[in-house]
Amino acid sequence: MATVSPYYDDLRSKPEVIDPPQNEETVDVGEHICDTAQSVLKPNVAVSSSVRELLECPVCLNAMYPPIHQCLNGHTLCSGCKPKVHNRCPSCRHELGNIRCLALEKVAASLELPCKYQSFGCMGIYPYYSKLKHESQCVFRPYNRPYAGSECLVIGDIPYLVDHLKDDHKVDMHNGSTFNHRYVKSNPHEVENATWMLTVFSCFRQYFCLHFEAFQLGMAPVYIAFLRFMGDDNEAKNYSYSLEVGGTGRKMLWQGVPRSIRDSHRKVRDSFDGLIIQRNMALFFSGGDRKELKLRITGRIWKEQ
């Protein structure tokens, strides 16, 4: 963190009284920031690295937001880290008390910064105190890769993730809106919390992920198949899909709306938003001596009018 100016020593006598700069556009930090959709984007404003360092919490290294706390020596930290340091300044070990650094809060209110997803295509410039909210909803924010079968922290846009799944994870890639998959397991009595298969489909100029998994639902071992859309939720709602599994003259049918990959694989699975097949029923569909799982799942994806 940058060296604190002696100016902060002057705050010790009356830290609560700081006159705002004479600027009609100054934002009162006590006011609610308007929704980012209503924010007026302004030309980029360069902010020096020293100012950014002043607004960086020395404990968590994240940007600080009101209330920003300071010790008697002027060292600052964010409100989230204050209880973690047991009311002791992490820089000089003096007691923190309840002193607000109003000057730094007002400096922050005067800043406008680019979205951190600028490299992904967001060209917006946002007030400091609404930037965090915007970034949590930014349509340019990258996606996590949807493959749940291994530890992988890769993020990126959809074309990058598709190439990553194909080249690095060797995921099956198919073109078309219909599919017919066969799942075979030699010992179906061994059920683990692990993804079995992921297949990526390209249709309607979009990409979809078909998951098939065995997992434990309470004490009962089950299988689940579901579809996810490689894009945002508002686009996913434009599509529907169906899954069908059966055998020995019986069948089960599921119809639903694909979930966005913004929702994690685990979140979709644990909400049971897909075709769920109990193990006994799956073995019945498989026929034979029930010692081998042989499931054939057919499906279709279509675009709603």
GIGIJO-V447010 format. One record per residue. N is the residue number from 1. RES is the residue in three letters. OMEGA is omega in whole degrees, 0 to 359 (NA if undefined). D_LAST is the distance of its C-alpha to the last C-alpha in Angstrom with 2 decimals. Layout:
n,res,omega,d_last
N,RES,OMEGA,D_LAST
N,RES,OMEGA,D_LAST
//
This chain:
n,res,omega,d_last
1,MET,182,55.49
2,ALA,179,57.29
3,THR,183,60.80
4,VAL,180,60.76
5,SER,175,62.49
6,PRO,179,65.66
7,TYR,183,63.71
8,TYR,177,62.34
9,ASP,180,65.91
10,ASP,183,66.25
11,LEU,187,63.43
12,ARG,184,65.46
13,SER,180,67.55
14,LYS,184,64.74
15,PRO,184,61.30
16,GLU,184,59.67
17,VAL,178,60.69
18,ILE,181,58.98
19,ASP,178,58.52
20,PRO,177,55.13
21,PRO,181,55.25
22,GLN,183,55.65
23,ASN,185,52.13
24,GLU,184,49.98
25,GLU,180,46.79
26,THR,180,48.04
27,VAL,175,45.62
28,ASP,184,47.25
29,VAL,178,46.37
30,GLY,182,46.51
31,GLU,175,43.56
32,HIS,177,39.97
33,ILE,182,38.02
34,CYS,180,35.00
35,ASP,185,31.48
36,THR,179,30.79
37,ALA,181,27.79
38,GLN,182,30.44
39,SER,176,33.00
40,VAL,181,34.28
41,LEU,183,34.56
42,LYS,179,38.05
43,PRO,183,39.84
44,ASN,179,40.80
45,VAL,182,44.02
46,ALA,178,46.20
47,VAL,184,47.50
48,SER,180,50.61
49,SER,180,50.72
50,SER,177,53.60
51,VAL,179,51.51
52,ARG,179,48.75
53,GLU,177,51.45
54,LEU,182,52.77
55,LEU,180,49.38
56,GLU,179,49.16
57,CYS,182,50.29
58,PRO,182,53.19
59,VAL,183,52.19
60,CYS,179,48.44
61,LEU,176,48.20
62,ASN,177,45.05
63,ALA,182,44.76
64,MET,177,46.51
65,TYR,182,45.11
66,PRO,358,47.12
67,PRO,175,49.37
68,ILE,185,51.12
69,HIS,177,54.47
70,GLN,175,57.71
71,CYS,181,61.16
72,LEU,178,64.47
73,ASN,176,64.61
74,GLY,177,61.28
75,HIS,186,59.24
76,THR,171,55.65
77,LEU,185,52.97
78,CYS,182,49.68
79,SER,180,49.52
80,GLY,182,47.76
81,CYS,183,50.67
82,LYS,179,53.45
83,PRO,182,53.77
84,LYS,182,53.55
85,VAL,175,56.76
86,HIS,176,58.65
87,ASN,176,59.32
88,ARG,180,61.16
89,CYS,180,60.34
90,PRO,182,59.19
91,SER,184,61.03
92,CYS,178,64.45
93,ARG,175,64.40
94,HIS,178,65.41
95,GLU,185,64.05
96,LEU,185,60.84
97,GLY,181,61.26
98,ASN,182,58.62
99,ILE,176,58.85
100,ARG,174,55.72
101,CYS,185,55.51
102,LEU,181,54.34
103,ALA,180,55.20
104,LEU,177,52.81
105,GLU,180,50.06
106,LYS,174,50.52
107,VAL,180,50.59
108,ALA,181,47.23
109,ALA,181,45.83
110,SER,185,46.82
111,LEU,170,44.97
112,GLU,187,41.67
113,LEU,176,40.38
114,PRO,175,37.63
115,CYS,181,34.88
116,LYS,177,36.01
117,TYR,180,32.85
118,GLN,181,34.01
119,SER,178,34.40
120,PHE,174,30.69
121,GLY,180,29.77
122,CYS,182,30.18
123,MET,183,32.55
124,GLY,174,32.86
125,ILE,189,36.31
126,TYR,173,36.61
127,PRO,185,39.49
128,TYR,187,41.20
129,TYR,176,40.42
130,SER,182,36.64
131,LYS,183,36.21
132,LEU,179,35.99
133,LYS,178,33.17
134,HIS,184,31.21
135,GLU,178,31.76
136,SER,182,30.46
137,GLN,186,27.06
138,CYS,182,27.17
139,VAL,180,23.98
140,PHE,182,26.40
141,ARG,185,28.19
142,PRO,178,28.39
143,TYR,168,26.88
144,ASN,180,29.13
145,ARG,189,29.00
146,PRO,182,27.15
147,TYR,185,29.92
148,ALA,185,31.83
149,GLY,180,34.41
150,SER,177,36.95
151,GLU,182,38.21
152,CYS,184,36.49
153,LEU,182,36.09
154,VAL,173,34.26
155,ILE,178,31.73
156,GLY,177,29.87
157,ASP,187,26.65
158,ILE,179,24.07
159,PRO,179,25.68
160,TYR,181,29.06
161,LEU,178,28.08
162,VAL,178,26.57
163,ASP,180,29.86
164,HIS,179,31.85
165,LEU,182,30.28
166,LYS,187,30.83
167,ASP,186,34.31
168,ASP,180,35.90
169,HIS,178,34.41
170,LYS,179,33.86
171,VAL,177,30.48
172,ASP,180,28.92
173,MET,181,26.23
174,HIS,174,23.83
175,ASN,178,21.35
176,GLY,185,18.43
177,SER,176,15.72
178,THR,181,18.13
179,PHE,182,21.51
180,ASN,186,24.69
181,HIS,178,27.13
182,ARG,180,30.62
183,TYR,183,32.40
184,VAL,175,36.19
185,LYS,186,38.75
186,SER,181,42.43
187,ASN,185,43.38
188,PRO,180,40.56
189,HIS,174,43.05
190,GLU,182,43.00
191,VAL,180,40.00
192,GLU,175,39.73
193,ASN,182,37.48
194,ALA,177,36.13
195,THR,178,32.90
196,TRP,189,33.23
197,MET,174,30.54
198,LEU,177,27.77
199,THR,180,25.61
200,VAL,179,23.32
201,PHE,175,20.39
202,SER,176,19.09
203,CYS,182,15.69
204,PHE,182,12.89
205,ARG,178,15.89
206,GLN,178,16.07
207,TYR,180,18.56
208,PHE,180,18.48
209,CYS,175,21.69
210,LEU,180,22.56
211,HIS,171,25.56
212,PHE,191,28.00
213,GLU,169,30.99
214,ALA,177,34.03
215,PHE,184,35.25
216,GLN,176,37.46
217,LEU,189,35.98
218,GLY,177,39.16
219,MET,186,41.63
220,ALA,174,39.10
221,PRO,181,37.86
222,VAL,173,34.16
223,TYR,178,31.52
224,ILE,174,28.00
225,ALA,178,25.02
226,PHE,183,22.02
227,LEU,175,19.48
228,ARG,181,19.47
229,PHE,180,17.41
230,MET,182,19.70
231,GLY,183,18.72
232,ASP,185,18.46
233,ASP,181,16.99
234,ASN,175,14.70
235,GLU,181,12.96
236,ALA,183,13.28
237,LYS,177,11.18
238,ASN,185,7.99
239,TYR,174,9.02
240,SER,178,10.63
241,TYR,176,13.67
242,SER,175,16.35
243,LEU,179,20.10
244,GLU,177,22.76
245,VAL,181,26.53
246,GLY,180,29.37
247,GLY,180,32.68
248,THR,176,35.59
249,GLY,178,33.42
250,ARG,176,31.37
251,LYS,175,28.00
252,MET,183,25.94
253,LEU,175,22.14
254,TRP,174,20.14
255,GLN,182,16.45
256,GLY,178,15.42
257,VAL,180,13.81
258,PRO,177,15.75
259,ARG,177,18.32
260,SER,175,19.18
261,ILE,168,22.49
262,ARG,174,23.75
263,ASP,182,24.44
264,SER,176,27.37
265,HIS,181,27.48
266,ARG,180,30.05
267,LYS,179,28.07
268,VAL,181,25.13
269,ARG,184,27.69
270,ASP,174,29.83
271,SER,178,27.00
272,PHE,182,26.48
273,ASP,181,22.71
274,GLY,179,22.49
275,LEU,181,24.06
276,ILE,182,27.73
277,ILE,176,30.38
278,GLN,185,33.96
279,ARG,180,36.56
280,ASN,178,38.30
281,MET,179,35.14
282,ALA,178,34.33
283,LEU,177,37.90
284,PHE,176,37.63
285,PHE,184,34.59
286,SER,180,36.72
287,GLY,176,39.53
288,GLY,185,42.98
289,ASP,178,45.41
290,ARG,178,42.80
291,LYS,179,44.34
292,GLU,179,41.46
293,LEU,177,37.77
294,LYS,181,35.64
295,LEU,174,31.97
296,ARG,181,29.24
297,ILE,175,25.70
298,THR,182,22.77
299,GLY,179,19.18
300,ARG,175,15.73
301,ILE,177,13.03
302,TRP,179,9.38
303,LYS,180,6.44
304,GLU,180,3.80
305,GLN,NA,0.00
//
